[in-house]
Amino acid sequence: MIGVLVAGFLIAHGLLHPGIWAAPVPADRFRFDPGRSWALTAVHASAAPARAAALALAWYTALLYVVAGAGAAVSSGWWPGVAIVAASSGLALKALWFHPWLAVGVLLDVGAVVAVICSWPGSLH
């Protein structure tokens, strides 16, 4: 049962990434805009390539989380490593396109890393 819950969390969290980065940008200037990255702005990248890079990294993160979730569902021995890579990718994505609205995602990614490092839940390790 725990394996199904962990797998569900990893898959759901992963699939949120492309949804957030592919969402239309509202006109409100205080909203999250995947075309505006502080790091890419520093190297004078325009909005379209920044948005494309964000979406590519979001899909990569989603794929890794889904693979980790599938591994957790079948109690494989390799899923924790994939979950760490997925969470690291998600943290890199949120760091490069930081916005306060992404803070919950940061906490979830950090939580995934901490859970894997602490071998929690123990029944999956």
Salt bridges, closest charged atoms under 4 A:
ASP28 OD2 - ARG31 NE 3.37
ASP33 OD1 - ARG51 NH2 3.04
ASP109 OD1 - HIS13 NE2 2.72
ASP109 OD2 - LYS94 NZ 2.46
